[in-house]
Amino acid sequence: MPSAWRGKGAAIIGVDVCAPVSADNAYPASTPAELEETVRLVEAEGGSIVARRADVRDSAALEAVLKEGVARLGGRLDVVVANAGMCNWGRFWEMSDEQWRTLIDINLTGVWRTLKAAVPYMIEAGNGGSIITVSSVAGIKSLPGQAHYSAAKHGVVGLTKSAAIELGEYGIRVNSVHPWGVRTAMGEDPAVPEMFSRHPSYEASFAGLLPGLPIAEPDDITDGVLWLASDLSRAVTGTQLTLDMGATKV
């Protein structure tokens, strides 16, 4: 990772589906207006961005966005953040095949598709780089009411570790981050208190160690991602960075 990246920021290729992806989700989906606002914010800071609507379940769409973005923004790819994901709730034997399949396809297979599309550009550039996958506390300890989510996020850890081994010879580092509750639409899902009211015993599994910080802000996670993207973490690969108020320890 070039040290100049730290001081000057980065040109960005941004992808979002900007639409509902599952009838089982209880929180609002991302919108085209939010993607447009992201573009506005980046450009207001003097940055460059290619932002497109695409679904991580569509390899061809991901490959097309990357091809366009890399060509327009300097011909190389240094950092990849695989952040697409969704969450919904239910006991595993009561889930429909569609509920299970959709979440796994987005949260796990979507990460694989993202890395599959991006890695050839990183190898071709020949200057190393950093890949950050977004897992969860549920990628380290399984949680009740979301067996599909726990399975997918554990899978992201396995993929991350294998990718770190396979990409080490190219100087590409691969690490996962593990947030807990974050003040986003998904992090404030109204289905959660409903689940706890139906299954009070589940609530103990969702404890943290910082009662004064029951939920993180998005910047708390961003700071960890930026550290993994920068030269400051140049000796770190194949690791799981917990940004979780200690939730993986209880």
N, C-alpha and C positions, 0 to 999 in steps of 0.2 A: 504494500500500500504506500503510495508516494506521500512523503511527509507534508508536501504542499497542500494536500487535500484537506488537512486539519484547519489551516488558516483561511482558505478561500472558499470553502463550501464545495458543493458538488452539483453538477447538472443531473437532473432527475428524470427517470422514466417511471411514470406512475400508472398503475392499473387498478381499476375498481369495477365491479359488476354493476354498481349503481341501480340495484333492483332487488326485490324480494327473491329469495332463493329457496325458501321452505315455508310451507303453511304451518309448520310446527313451531316456528320462531314466534316469540311473544313480544319482541321489541322492534322498533321501526328499522327498516332497511336503509342502507345508504342511498343517496340520490344523486342524479346528475348535477344538481345545483351545488352539492357539497364538493364534488370533484372540480367544478368550475371555480369554487371558492379557494380550493387548494392551489389551483393554477394562479389565481390572482395574488394570493399571499406569497408564493414563491417569486413571481415576477416583480412584486412590490419591493422585494429585498434585492432585486437585481439578478436573480437566479434564472436559470434556463430549465424548462420542463417540457416533456412530451407526455401528456396525460391522455389515456384512451380508456374507453369502456371495454372490458374484456372479462371473461369468466375463467377462473383457474381450472375449470373442468374442460376447457377447450384448448388443447395444445396448439392448434393451428393459429388461434387468435393470439396466444402468448408469443409465439414465434414471430408473428407479423409485427406486433408492437415492438418487440426487442430489435428486430431488424431495422425498423424505421427509426427508433430512438437512438440506437448506436450510430447509425449513419448520420443522423442530424446533430448529435451531441459530442462528436469528437472521435468516433471510431473505436472506442474501447469501453469495457465495463469493469469497474473496480469493486463495487459493493452491491450485494443483493440482500434485500430484506424480504423474506417470505412471511407475510403477515396476514394473508387472507384467512378468514375463519368465521365460524358461526357457532351458536350454542342453543340447544333447547333441552328439554327435561322429560324425564319419565323413567319408570323402572324398566329394565332391559326386556323382560318378557312381555311387557305391554306395548313396546314400540312396534310400529309397522316396519315392514321391510324398507319402505321408502324413507322413513325417518332415519333409520340406521344408515342406509346406503348413501343418502345425500350428504349427511354430515361427514362420513368417512371420505367420500369423494372430494369434498372441499378441503377439510382440515388436514388430511394426510396425503391423499393422492394429489391434491392441488399443490402441496409443497413440492412433491416429487416433480410434477410437471413444470413448476416454476424453475427449479434447479436444473432440470433437464434442458430447458430452453436457454438458460443463461450461461451455464458453465462453458459451453464451447467458445463463447465470446471471451470469457476470462482466460481460458487456456491459450487462445490464439493471441491475445494481447501480450502474454508472456511476462507480466509484471506482478504476478501474485494477486492478492485481493482478499476480501473477507465476505463470507456468507453468514447471515444471521437468520436463523429460523425462529419463529415465535411458537413456543409450546405453551405450557401453563403449569401451575401447581399440579394440575391433574395429569401432567406428564411425568411426575415424580411419585405422587401418591394418588391412588385411585379414589374417586369420590362417588358417593351414592347419588342416585337420581340422574346420572349422566355416564352410564357405562360406555356408550358410543364415543362421547367426548374424551373420556379417560383413555380408551383404547387408541383413538386417533392421536392424542397428544403424546402418549407413550411411544407410538409409532414414529412420530416426528423425532423423538430423541434417538431412536435406533437408526433412522435415516441419517440424521445429523452426524452421528458417530461414524457410520460407514463412509459418508461423504468426506469427513475429515481425514480418514485413513487414505481413501482413494485420491484425494486432491492434494495431499501433503507434498507430493513430489513436484507439484506445480507452484508451490508457495502460497496456495490458497487455504486460508483458515476457515473452519466451519464450526459455529457454536450455536447453541440454543439459549433463548431467554425464557424465563418462567414467571410471568406475572401472576398476581392474585386478583382480587377485585380492582377494577380500574374505572374511573368516572367517565364511562362511555355509555352509549345506548345498550350495548351488550352487558356491560358491567353493572348496570342498574336495571336488569331484566325484571319486570314485574312478576314473572313466573316463579322467582326464587322464594319470596315470602309465602306464596301459595303452596309451594312444595313443602316448606317447613311446617306450615299449618297442618298439612295432611300427614307428614312424617316427622314429628318433632325430634326423633332420635337422630335424624340426619344432621341436624344443625351443629352438633359437636365436631363433625368432620370438617367444618368450614371455619374453624377458629384461627386466629393469628396471635402474634406475641406483642403487638403494639396497639393496645386499645385506644390510644390517642390518634391512631392513623388507621381507621377501619377500612378505608378505601384509598388507593393511590390515585394520583393525577396522571394524565397521559405523559407529561414531561418526565415523571419518575421513570417510566419505561424507556422513553426516548433517550434519556441520558445513558442508560445501560447499553442501548443499541449503538449509540454514537461511540461509546468507549470501545466496543467490540469492532466497530468499523475502522477505528483509527489505529495509528502506530502504537498508541499507548498500550494496546493489548497484543503486541506483535508476537509474544511468546505463548499466546493462549489459543488452543484449538481443541475441538472435541469435548468442550466442557459445557456444563449446564449452569447458567447464571441465574440465580433465583432473585427476583425483585418482588418479594412476596410478603413482606412484613412478618417473616418467620413462619409462614403457614405450612411450609414443608416439614417443619420440625415438631409439629404437634398433631 
